[in-house]
Amino acid sequence: PDAGPDMFCHNLYVNNGNSNVKVRGNIIANASSHGMQLRCGGEAMNNLFVRNAIALSVGGGNNPEPGGVTGLALGNVILEGKDIVPSLPRGWGMWFGNIAEGQASYNVVANNTDGNQPYALLLAGDDQGDTGFGSGVNNLQVDHNVFRNWGVGIRVDGGSWQVTNIDLFDIDVQELTHSFALIEHSVLGHSSG
């Protein structure tokens, strides 16, 4: 009863090694950390995420998928990001890491309220998996998304060898409430907005 929020509390945690995972048409709300973590990849379609520190995480980990996973995020609505606790700032809409291929299309990420490290879309090419660096983020199509009043629209972490063949088009990034860059890129600790 006295447990507080921490980075290990997830509403849904689907670990590596699973296959053919499909999560469709759910309301996923108020997780202290991840609303849904699909480490094995899979499909997240037509879900509503509300007040999660990290709404949707696809990939991550690399055991037993050292070459990455396939992930699809389609038609999701993500609202009202938040921190885990003040010392663990978050507010991440969609996070991708250790991706062999995938698609993020027709999603809406809007109205971050309490996340103090807000990224509507975070491509974690330099993410460390379970046994070392993952394969990066590769062959990802990102299209027809709306990122509105979230903070940073898109953040890319990693060099050109870690983030490859990313196709971004028809993305509507609107920021009227925060003073963050619309796009950030960080390589080996060096960041630019």
N, C-alpha and C positions, 0 to 999 in steps of 0.2 A: 503493500500500500504506500510506502514512502519512496518508491522508485521515481526518480526524476528523468527528464529527457536526456538522452545521450546519443552518440553517433552509431550505436549498435541496434537501436530500436527501429524496426521497419514494419510497415503494415504487410507488405508482401516481399519475401526474399526467395527468389528462385535461383538456386546455386548452379554453378558450372556442372557439366555432365548431364544435364537434362536435355531433352530434345522435343521439338514440335510443340513448344509452349505458346498458347494463345490466350491472351487476357483481353476480353472484349466487354464493353458496355457496363463498366463498374463505376461506382463512386468511391474514391480512395482519398480519405481526408484525415487531417490532424496527426500525421505521423511525426514523431519527434525527429526522425532522420528521413529515411527514404519512404516515400509513398509506395513505390514499387522498384525493386532492384531485379532486373532480368540479367543476371551475370552470364547465363547460357545463351543470351540472345532470344529471339522469338518474335512474337507479334503483340504489340499493344495497340488496340484499335478502339476508337469511340469511347474512351474512358474520360471521366471527369475527376481531376485532381484538385483538391482545395486545402490550403493551409498546411502544406508539407514543406519541410526544410529542403529536401531534394525530391521533386515530384516523380520523375521517371529517369531511371538509370539503366542503360542498356550496355551490356558487356562488362568489362572489368574482370579481374582474375584472368588466369591463363592456363589453368590446370583443370581439365585435360584438353583445353582448346588453345594450344600455343600459337596457332595461325590465325586466331581471331574467330569471332562469331558473326552470324548474320542477324540483323535486327531490323524490324519494321515498326515505326511509330507513325500511325495514320489516324487523323481525325480526332485527336485528343484535345481536351480543353484543360488548361492549367491556370489556376487562379490563386492569388494571395500567398506568395512565398513568405517564408519566415526563417529565423535562425533556429538552430538546435537549442542553444543557450547563448547568452552574450559572448562568452569566450569561444564559441564555435559558430561563427557567422556562416550562414548559407543563404538560401533563397535561389536555388538552382532549379530551372524548369526542366530541361532535358539534358542529360549527360550521356556521352558516348565514349567508350574506351575499349581497346582490344577488338576492333571491328574489322572483319575481312570484307564485308560489304553490307549495305543496308540502305534504308530510305526513311526520311522524316518529312512527311508531307501533310498539308492541310491541318496543321495543328495551330492552336491559339494559346499563347502564353501571355497573360495579362494581369495587370494591377498588383504588382508586388507590394505588400503592405509592410512587412517586418523583416525581410531578408536584407542583411547588411553586406552581403557579398553576392549581389544578384547577377546571375547569368541566365538569360532565357535559353540559350543553347551553348553548351560547353563541349568542345571536341578535345578530349584528353589524350592526345597522341603520345604524350610522355608518361602516361600512367604506368605505375609499377604494379604488376600482377602478383600472384602468389609466389612465383618462382623467378622473378626478375621482370624486366620490362615486357609489356605485351607487344602485340604486333603493330600498335598505333591505331589510327583511324584511317581506313582505306575504302575507296570505292563507295562513298556515301553520297546519295542524292538528297539534297535539302531544298524543298520547293513548296511554294504556295502556303507558307506559314505567316502568321501575324504575331509579332512580338511588340506588345504595347504597354508602355509605362511599367516596365519591369526593372530597368537598370541597364546593364550591359546587354545589348542584343545578342551578340555572338562573341564568344571567347575561344580562341584556338591556342592550345598549349602543345608545343613541340616544333621541331624543325621539319624541313621538307622531306626528310627520310622517315618521319613519324606520322605525318599527315599527308596523304597522297590521294589524288583523283577525287577531290571533293567538288561536287557540282551544285553550286548555289544559284537559284534563280527564283524569280517571283516571290521574294520575301519582303514583307511590309514591316519595317522597323520604325516604331514611333515612340519617342520618349519626351514626355511633357512634364514629368514630375520629379525626375532625378537628374543629377549632374554627372552621370557616368558617360564614358565613351560608348558609341553604338557598336563598335567592333574593337576587340583587343586581341593582341597576339603576343605570346610569351615563348621565348626559346632560352632554355638553360638559365632561368632566373632573370632574363632581361625582358622587360615588358614594354609594349608600345600601344597607344590607344589610337 
